[in-house]
Amino acid sequence: MKEKLKDREVLLVKEKDSNKLQAVTGLNEDGTPSTVKPEQKNEPDFLKIDKHGDALENFMSNFLSQCKDPTHFHFFKVPLNALGNVVDVLSDMLKDPENPSNKKFIDEIRVLPEAFAKKPYEAIDESRIDWSQFEKLGITKDMIDKNSLDKMLNWQKTPVLLPIKAEIGDTVIRTDARLSLREAEDGKLGLVVHAVRKEPQLDGYVYGTRLSEEDKQNLRQTGQAGRLVEIEPAKGQKMQAFLSVDKLTNELVAVRADRIKIPDEIKGVALNEQQKKDLSEGKAVYLEGMTSKNGKEFNATVRIDADKRSLEFKFDNANKLSQERQQQDKQTQSHPQEQKFRIPAKLLGVELSKEQQQSLRENKTIYVTGMLDKKGEPFNAYIKVNAEKEKLDFFKWNPDRAKKQGAEVTPDNNSKAQVAVNSEGKTNEATKKNEEPLKQGQTQPTEKQQQKQEEKKVVKSRGMKF
C-alpha cells in the first residue's frame, strides 16, 4: 500500500489573488476546478495522479478547453503520502514567493496548464490593447468592467452586451454588441465587434458551407447544429466543427472539433464509449445522477456548445432525451398544430403549470387568473389554442362547455376590450378619447373618465395650456 502511495500525487490549486490551497477533485460545469480542503478525511475525493497514467493530462486538456479564464488558477503537484506537511510548507512559501529558496521549491512542484495545450496558451498583455479602437465605437475603458476585461484578455467575448455607436460619413449606426480581441497574421491585436442580429443568418454560405434544412431547424430550436459540420473558413482548409448560436447576439459560432476534448466523466458520472462518441459528434446525451456544487443530484441533457467552448446543460428531470422525442412524436401525430404553434411556459406574467401547458397541447381549455395587460391591469380568462390562426384565444366562458350547450363561442369581450385598449392601443368610439387604462371587466370609459375628458375639451377650446 505504501509503495502505491509513493507513486500517486495530488493536484493542489490556488486562485490568482489568494494563497489558500485546495485539493482538486475534478471540474465544475463551467470548467473551473472543483475542490475540497486538502485534509486526510477528504482523500477519497482527491483527483489522484498516477505517475504512469494520463489523469493529469486529461484534466488539464479539459480545463483549458472549458475554463474561460485559465490564468486565474495556479496548480501544484505534491505526493499524496506527504500532503499534510507539503501544504503547510507551501502555504508559508507562497507568502514570499520571490525568495530564492522558496521560488526554487515552488517552481519544482508547479504545474503549468499551457504545457498540456496543443499550442502554448498565453493570455493577452493588457498593454497591447489599443483603446483608441474602442473609443471610435463610443466605448471608453471605464465602461469595460473587470470581468469583461478578463474575458477579453483570455481571448473570450465580453459576457455582456455593450452599446456601440459607429459613424460612417454622415450616418450614425447604433447597436448592442459583444466585443473580443483577435490577433492578425502580422501579430497586431485588433478589436472584433459581435453585433446583435435579429435572427441567426442560416441561409447562404456559413463558414464556407451550406447548412442542411435539418441543421437550420436544430439551430433555431436548440441553438446547436446537433452534428459535426464540415466548414471551410479559408479555401482549401476544410475541417469538422461544432456549430452553435450565440444566445446574446444570434451570431453563428464554429469551433474546430479537435479543439474540444470530450471528458471521461461529467459531474461525477462516468461516460461510456457510446456517450463519448455522441458528444464528440455534436449530439446530445441525457445523463442521470450528476452531482452539483452543493452536493445535490440532478439530471440534464448535455452537449457541446461551440460559443462557450464547453458543455451546455439543459435541465429537464422529468424525461430522458429519448422519452422526450417519443412524446414529441406522439404529440405531433395527435396534434399537428404543435408543429406551428409553441405553447408558452409563461403567459402575461403568469407561470403556466406543466398540467396547463399539456392541456393546451391536447387542445383543451384552461382558466388563468392574474394575467396583466400592458398597463399593468389584472384580468382572468379561459384560454384555448386557435390552431388555424396559430395563436391563443381568450374567452369569458368556457368554450368547450358553451359548445356542448349549443351556444355561439366568441372571445371574451370583457377581457378582449381591456387587452385591446391597454395592450394593443386599439380604440372605438367610446374609448378613443380615453387616456386612462381600462380596468378588469371594462368595455368603455366610466362616467368619471368621460367627465374628465369633457373638462379637458373645455379647457382646450378656451386656449388654455398647462
C-alpha positions as CSV (number, residue, x, y, z in Angstrom):
1,M,0.0,0.0,0.0
2,K,2.8,2.4,0.9
3,E,4.5,1.7,-2.4
4,K,1.3,2.7,-4.3
5,L,1.1,5.9,-2.3
6,K,4.6,6.9,-3.3
7,D,3.6,6.6,-7.0
8,R,0.5,8.8,-6.5
9,E,0.2,12.5,-6.3
10,V,-2.4,15.1,-5.6
11,L,-3.1,18.3,-7.5
12,L,-3.4,21.4,-5.4
13,V,-4.8,24.7,-6.7
14,K,-4.9,28.3,-5.6
15,E,-6.7,31.3,-7.1
16,K,-4.7,34.2,-8.6
17,D,-5.3,36.7,-5.7
18,S,-5.3,34.2,-2.8
19,N,-2.8,31.9,-1.1
20,K,-5.4,29.4,0.1
21,L,-4.6,26.0,-1.2
22,Q,-7.3,23.5,-2.1
23,A,-7.2,19.9,-3.4
24,V,-8.6,19.3,-6.8
25,T,-11.4,16.8,-7.2
26,G,-12.4,17.5,-10.8
27,L,-14.0,20.2,-13.0
28,N,-17.2,22.2,-12.4
29,E,-19.7,22.6,-15.3
30,D,-18.1,26.0,-16.2
31,G,-14.6,24.4,-16.4
32,T,-13.3,25.8,-13.1
33,P,-11.6,23.3,-10.7
34,S,-13.9,21.7,-8.2
35,T,-12.1,21.4,-4.8
36,V,-12.1,20.3,-1.2
37,K,-9.9,21.1,1.7
38,P,-6.6,19.2,1.5
39,E,-7.3,17.1,4.6
40,Q,-6.9,13.4,5.1
41,K,-10.7,12.9,5.6
42,N,-11.3,14.1,2.0
43,E,-8.7,11.8,0.5
44,P,-11.3,9.6,-1.3
45,D,-12.5,12.7,-3.3
46,F,-9.0,13.8,-4.5
47,L,-8.0,13.7,-8.1
48,K,-5.3,11.1,-7.9
49,I,-2.4,11.4,-10.3
50,D,-0.6,8.2,-11.2
51,K,2.9,8.8,-12.5
52,H,2.3,6.1,-15.1
53,G,-1.3,7.3,-16.0
54,D,-2.8,10.1,-18.0
55,A,-5.2,11.6,-15.4
56,L,-3.3,14.9,-15.2
57,E,-3.1,15.3,-19.0
58,N,-6.9,14.6,-19.3
59,F,-7.7,17.0,-16.6
60,M,-5.6,19.8,-18.0
61,S,-6.8,19.4,-21.5
62,N,-10.4,19.6,-20.4
63,F,-9.6,22.5,-18.1
64,L,-8.0,24.5,-21.0
65,S,-10.9,23.8,-23.3
66,Q,-13.7,24.5,-20.9
67,C,-12.4,27.2,-18.4
68,K,-13.0,30.8,-19.6
69,D,-10.0,32.2,-17.6
70,P,-7.3,29.6,-17.2
71,T,-4.7,32.1,-15.9
72,H,-6.8,32.7,-12.8
73,F,-5.7,29.4,-11.3
74,H,-2.2,28.2,-10.2
75,F,-1.6,24.4,-9.8
76,F,0.9,22.4,-7.8
77,K,1.6,18.6,-7.8
78,V,2.6,17.1,-4.5
79,P,3.0,13.5,-3.2
80,L,-0.2,12.0,-1.6
81,N,1.7,10.4,1.3
82,A,3.3,13.8,2.3
83,L,0.3,16.0,1.6
84,G,-0.2,17.4,5.1
85,N,3.4,18.6,5.5
86,V,3.7,20.0,2.0
87,V,0.5,22.0,2.3
88,D,1.8,23.7,5.4
89,V,5.2,24.4,3.9
90,L,3.9,25.6,0.6
91,S,1.3,27.9,2.3
92,D,4.2,29.7,4.1
93,M,6.4,29.9,1.0
94,L,3.6,31.5,-1.1
95,K,3.6,34.4,1.3
96,D,7.1,35.3,-0.1
97,P,7.3,33.5,-3.5
98,E,10.2,35.6,-4.8
99,N,12.6,34.4,-2.0
100,P,15.2,32.3,-3.9
101,S,14.8,29.2,-1.8
102,N,11.0,29.5,-1.9
103,K,10.9,30.1,-5.6
104,K,13.0,27.1,-6.4
105,F,10.7,24.7,-4.5
106,I,7.5,26.3,-5.8
107,D,8.8,26.1,-9.4
108,E,9.7,22.4,-8.9
109,I,6.1,21.4,-8.0
110,R,4.3,23.9,-10.1
111,V,2.1,22.5,-12.9
112,L,1.6,24.8,-16.0
113,P,-1.6,24.1,-17.8
114,E,-0.2,25.5,-21.1
115,A,2.3,22.7,-21.1
116,F,-0.6,20.4,-21.9
117,A,-2.1,22.5,-24.7
118,K,-1.7,21.6,-28.3
119,K,-0.3,25.0,-28.7
120,P,1.0,27.2,-25.9
121,Y,-1.7,29.2,-24.2
122,E,-0.8,32.8,-23.4
123,A,-3.2,35.4,-22.1
124,I,-3.1,38.9,-23.7
125,D,-0.9,41.5,-22.1
126,E,-3.3,44.4,-21.4
127,S,-0.6,46.9,-22.5
128,R,-1.1,45.6,-26.1
129,I,-4.7,46.9,-26.2
130,D,-5.2,49.9,-28.4
131,W,-8.0,51.7,-26.6
132,S,-8.5,54.2,-29.4
133,Q,-10.2,51.4,-31.4
134,F,-12.8,51.2,-28.6
135,E,-13.2,55.0,-28.4
136,K,-14.1,55.1,-32.1
137,L,-17.1,52.9,-31.2
138,G,-18.1,55.1,-28.3
139,I,-16.6,52.7,-25.7
140,T,-14.3,54.0,-23.0
141,K,-12.0,52.0,-20.8
142,D,-14.2,52.8,-17.8
143,M,-17.2,51.1,-19.5
144,I,-15.3,47.7,-19.5
145,D,-15.7,46.1,-16.1
146,K,-13.0,43.7,-14.6
147,N,-15.0,40.6,-15.6
148,S,-15.4,41.7,-19.2
149,L,-11.7,42.7,-19.4
150,D,-10.5,39.4,-18.0
151,K,-12.6,37.5,-20.6
152,M,-11.1,39.6,-23.4
153,L,-7.6,39.1,-22.2
154,N,-8.3,35.4,-22.3
155,W,-9.4,35.5,-25.9
156,Q,-13.1,35.4,-25.0
157,K,-16.1,37.7,-25.8
158,T,-17.4,40.1,-23.2
159,P,-20.1,38.3,-21.2
160,V,-22.4,41.3,-21.6
161,L,-23.7,43.5,-24.5
162,L,-22.2,47.0,-24.8
163,P,-23.8,50.0,-26.6
164,I,-21.9,50.6,-29.9
165,K,-22.0,53.9,-31.8
166,A,-20.3,53.9,-35.2
167,E,-20.1,56.9,-37.6
168,I,-19.8,56.2,-41.3
169,G,-19.8,59.5,-43.1
170,D,-23.0,61.3,-42.1
171,T,-24.6,58.1,-41.0
172,V,-24.6,57.1,-37.3
173,I,-25.1,53.4,-36.5
174,R,-26.2,52.4,-33.0
175,T,-26.4,48.8,-31.8
176,D,-25.6,46.5,-28.9
177,A,-22.6,44.1,-29.3
178,R,-20.2,41.8,-27.6
179,L,-16.5,42.6,-28.1
180,S,-13.4,40.4,-28.4
181,L,-9.8,40.7,-29.3
182,R,-8.1,38.8,-32.2
183,E,-4.5,38.7,-33.4
184,A,-3.8,39.2,-37.1
185,E,-1.2,37.4,-39.0
186,D,1.2,40.3,-38.5
187,G,0.8,39.9,-34.8
188,K,-1.2,43.1,-34.4
189,L,-4.1,43.0,-31.9
190,G,-7.5,44.1,-33.3
191,L,-10.9,44.6,-31.9
192,V,-13.8,42.4,-33.1
193,V,-17.4,43.6,-32.9
194,H,-20.1,40.8,-32.5
195,A,-23.2,42.9,-33.2
196,V,-26.7,41.7,-32.3
197,R,-28.6,40.2,-35.1
198,K,-32.4,39.9,-35.4
199,E,-32.0,36.2,-36.1
200,P,-29.2,33.7,-37.0
201,Q,-28.1,34.0,-40.6
202,L,-28.6,30.4,-41.7
203,D,-29.1,30.9,-45.5
204,G,-26.3,31.2,-48.0
205,Y,-22.7,30.2,-47.1
206,V,-21.9,29.7,-43.4
207,Y,-18.2,29.4,-42.8
208,G,-17.8,28.3,-46.4
209,T,-20.5,25.7,-46.4
210,R,-24.3,25.5,-46.8
211,L,-26.4,24.2,-44.0
212,S,-29.0,21.4,-44.5
213,E,-32.6,22.1,-43.5
214,E,-32.2,19.8,-40.5
215,D,-29.2,21.9,-39.4
216,K,-31.2,25.1,-39.6
217,Q,-34.1,23.6,-37.7
218,N,-31.8,22.4,-34.9
219,L,-30.0,25.7,-34.7
220,R,-33.3,27.6,-34.4
221,Q,-34.8,25.2,-31.8
222,T,-31.8,24.3,-29.6
223,G,-29.0,26.7,-30.6
224,Q,-26.8,23.8,-31.7
225,A,-26.4,22.1,-35.1
226,G,-26.7,18.6,-33.5
227,R,-23.8,17.2,-35.5
228,L,-20.3,18.0,-36.7
229,V,-20.4,20.3,-39.7
230,E,-17.6,20.4,-42.3
231,I,-16.7,24.0,-42.7
232,E,-14.2,25.7,-45.0
233,P,-13.4,29.2,-43.4
234,A,-10.5,29.6,-45.9
235,K,-10.1,28.0,-49.3
236,G,-8.6,24.5,-49.1
237,Q,-8.9,24.4,-45.3
238,K,-11.8,22.1,-44.6
239,M,-12.4,20.9,-41.1
240,Q,-15.0,19.3,-38.9
241,A,-16.5,21.8,-36.4
242,F,-19.2,22.2,-33.7
243,L,-21.7,25.0,-34.7
244,S,-23.7,27.0,-32.2
245,V,-25.7,30.2,-31.9
246,D,-24.5,32.9,-29.6
247,K,-27.6,33.4,-27.4
248,L,-26.9,37.1,-26.8
249,T,-26.2,38.2,-30.4
250,N,-27.6,35.4,-32.6
251,E,-24.2,35.1,-34.2
252,L,-23.2,31.7,-35.6
253,V,-20.0,30.4,-33.9
254,A,-17.9,27.5,-35.0
255,V,-15.1,25.8,-33.2
256,R,-12.9,23.0,-34.6
257,A,-13.8,19.6,-33.3
258,D,-10.2,18.8,-32.4
259,R,-10.1,21.8,-30.1
260,I,-12.7,20.3,-27.8
261,K,-11.7,17.3,-25.6
262,I,-14.5,15.0,-24.5
263,P,-14.2,14.3,-20.8
264,D,-14.3,10.8,-19.3
265,E,-16.8,11.9,-16.7
266,I,-19.2,14.8,-16.1
267,K,-20.2,15.9,-12.7
268,G,-19.4,12.5,-11.2
269,V,-21.0,10.4,-13.9
270,A,-18.6,8.2,-15.9
271,L,-19.3,8.3,-19.7
272,N,-19.4,5.1,-21.7
273,E,-17.9,4.9,-25.1
274,Q,-21.2,5.5,-26.9
275,Q,-21.9,8.6,-24.9
276,K,-18.4,10.0,-25.6
277,K,-18.9,9.2,-29.3
278,D,-22.3,11.0,-29.4
279,L,-20.8,14.1,-27.6
280,S,-17.9,14.2,-30.0
281,E,-20.3,14.1,-32.9
282,G,-22.3,17.1,-31.6
283,K,-25.2,15.0,-30.4
284,A,-27.0,15.5,-27.1
285,V,-26.7,12.9,-24.2
286,Y,-29.1,12.6,-21.3
287,L,-27.2,11.9,-18.0
288,E,-28.8,10.9,-14.7
289,G,-27.3,11.2,-11.2
290,M,-24.9,14.0,-11.7
291,T,-23.8,15.9,-8.6
292,S,-24.0,19.7,-8.3
293,K,-21.7,22.0,-6.3
294,N,-23.9,21.8,-3.3
295,G,-24.0,18.0,-3.4
296,K,-27.4,17.6,-4.8
297,E,-28.1,15.1,-7.6
298,F,-29.6,16.3,-10.8
299,N,-30.3,15.0,-14.4
300,A,-29.7,17.0,-17.5
301,T,-29.3,16.8,-21.3
302,V,-25.6,17.6,-22.1
303,R,-24.0,18.7,-25.3
304,I,-21.0,20.7,-26.6
305,D,-21.7,24.4,-27.0
306,A,-19.3,26.0,-29.6
307,D,-19.9,29.5,-28.4
308,K,-19.0,28.7,-24.8
309,R,-16.4,26.1,-25.9
310,S,-17.6,23.9,-23.1
311,L,-20.5,21.7,-22.1
312,E,-24.1,23.0,-22.1
313,F,-26.6,21.6,-19.6
314,K,-30.3,21.6,-20.3
315,F,-32.1,20.8,-17.1
316,D,-35.3,18.6,-17.5
317,N,-35.5,15.9,-14.9
318,A,-38.9,14.7,-16.0
319,N,-37.9,12.6,-19.0
320,K,-34.9,11.3,-20.7
321,L,-34.0,12.7,-24.1
322,S,-35.3,9.6,-25.9
323,Q,-38.6,9.8,-23.9
324,E,-38.9,13.5,-24.8
325,R,-38.5,12.7,-28.5
326,Q,-41.1,9.9,-28.3
327,Q,-43.5,12.2,-26.6
328,Q,-43.0,14.9,-29.1
329,D,-43.6,12.4,-32.0
330,K,-46.8,11.3,-30.4
331,Q,-48.0,14.9,-29.8
332,T,-47.1,15.8,-33.4
333,Q,-49.1,12.9,-34.7
334,S,-52.1,13.6,-32.4
335,H,-52.0,17.4,-32.6
336,P,-50.4,18.7,-35.8
337,Q,-50.9,22.3,-34.6
338,E,-47.9,21.8,-32.3
339,Q,-45.7,21.9,-35.4
340,K,-46.7,25.5,-36.0
341,F,-47.6,26.9,-32.5
342,R,-45.3,26.7,-29.5
343,I,-47.1,26.5,-26.1
344,P,-45.6,29.2,-23.8
345,A,-44.3,28.5,-20.3
346,K,-45.3,32.0,-19.1
347,L,-48.3,34.0,-20.3
348,L,-48.8,37.7,-19.5
349,G,-46.8,37.5,-16.2
350,V,-48.3,34.1,-15.1
351,E,-46.3,30.9,-15.0
352,L,-48.3,28.1,-16.6
353,S,-48.0,24.8,-14.8
354,K,-46.9,21.7,-16.7
355,E,-50.5,20.4,-16.5
356,Q,-51.9,23.7,-18.1
357,Q,-49.3,23.5,-20.9
358,Q,-50.1,19.9,-21.5
359,S,-53.8,20.7,-21.6
360,L,-53.2,23.4,-24.3
361,R,-51.2,20.9,-26.3
362,E,-54.1,18.5,-26.1
363,N,-56.5,21.2,-27.4
364,K,-58.2,21.5,-24.0
365,T,-59.3,24.8,-22.4
366,I,-57.6,26.2,-19.3
367,Y,-58.6,29.0,-16.9
368,V,-55.8,31.5,-16.0
369,T,-56.1,34.2,-13.3
370,G,-54.0,37.2,-12.5
371,M,-52.7,38.0,-16.0
372,L,-51.5,41.5,-16.6
373,D,-52.1,43.7,-19.7
374,K,-49.5,46.2,-20.8
375,K,-51.0,48.9,-18.5
376,G,-50.5,46.5,-15.5
377,E,-54.2,45.8,-15.0
378,P,-55.1,42.2,-14.0
379,F,-57.6,40.1,-15.9
380,N,-58.8,36.5,-15.9
381,A,-59.8,34.4,-18.9
382,Y,-60.4,30.9,-20.3
383,I,-57.7,30.2,-22.9
384,K,-57.5,27.8,-25.8
385,V,-55.2,27.3,-28.8
386,N,-56.5,28.6,-32.1
387,A,-54.7,26.2,-34.4
388,E,-55.9,27.9,-37.6
389,K,-54.6,31.3,-36.7
390,E,-51.6,29.9,-34.7
391,K,-52.4,31.9,-31.5
392,L,-54.2,31.7,-28.2
393,D,-57.8,32.8,-27.9
394,F,-59.2,34.4,-24.7
395,F,-62.8,33.6,-23.6
396,K,-65.2,34.9,-20.9
397,W,-67.0,31.5,-20.7
398,N,-65.6,28.0,-21.1
399,P,-65.7,27.5,-24.9
400,D,-65.9,23.7,-24.5
401,R,-69.0,23.9,-22.2
402,A,-70.6,26.5,-24.4
403,K,-70.2,24.3,-27.5
404,K,-71.9,21.4,-25.7
405,Q,-74.9,23.7,-24.9
406,G,-75.1,24.9,-28.5
407,A,-74.1,28.4,-27.7
408,E,-72.1,30.6,-30.1
409,V,-68.5,30.8,-28.8
410,T,-66.6,34.1,-29.2
411,P,-63.5,35.5,-27.4
412,D,-64.3,37.2,-24.1
413,N,-65.3,40.7,-24.8
414,N,-64.8,41.6,-21.2
415,S,-61.1,40.8,-21.3
416,K,-60.9,41.5,-25.0
417,A,-61.7,45.2,-24.7
418,Q,-59.3,45.7,-21.8
419,V,-56.4,44.0,-23.6
420,A,-57.2,45.6,-26.9
421,V,-57.2,49.2,-25.4
422,N,-54.4,48.8,-22.8
423,S,-52.0,46.4,-24.6
424,E,-52.7,46.9,-28.3
425,G,-53.6,50.6,-28.4
426,K,-56.9,49.9,-30.2
427,T,-59.9,52.2,-29.7
428,N,-63.6,52.5,-30.7
429,E,-65.9,55.5,-30.5
430,A,-66.4,55.0,-26.7
431,T,-62.7,54.6,-25.9
432,K,-60.7,56.6,-28.5
433,K,-60.5,59.8,-26.3
434,N,-60.0,58.0,-23.0
435,E,-56.4,58.3,-21.7
436,E,-56.7,56.0,-18.7
437,P,-56.3,52.3,-18.8
438,L,-59.5,50.2,-18.7
439,K,-59.9,48.1,-15.5
440,Q,-60.8,44.5,-15.4
441,G,-64.3,44.0,-16.8
442,Q,-64.5,47.4,-18.5
443,T,-65.6,47.7,-22.1
444,Q,-65.9,51.5,-22.2
445,P,-64.8,54.5,-20.1
446,T,-66.5,55.1,-16.7
447,E,-68.7,58.2,-16.1
448,K,-65.8,59.8,-14.2
449,Q,-63.4,59.1,-17.0
450,Q,-65.8,60.6,-19.6
451,Q,-66.3,63.7,-17.4
452,K,-62.6,64.2,-17.2
453,Q,-62.3,64.1,-21.0
454,E,-65.1,66.7,-21.3
455,E,-63.3,69.0,-18.9
456,K,-60.1,68.8,-21.0
457,K,-62.1,69.7,-24.1
458,V,-63.5,72.8,-22.4
459,V,-60.0,73.9,-21.3
460,K,-58.6,73.2,-24.8
461,S,-61.4,75.3,-26.5
462,R,-60.5,78.3,-24.3
463,G,-56.9,78.2,-25.4
464,M,-55.5,77.4,-22.0
465,K,-52.3,75.4,-21.8
466,F,-50.7,73.6,-18.9
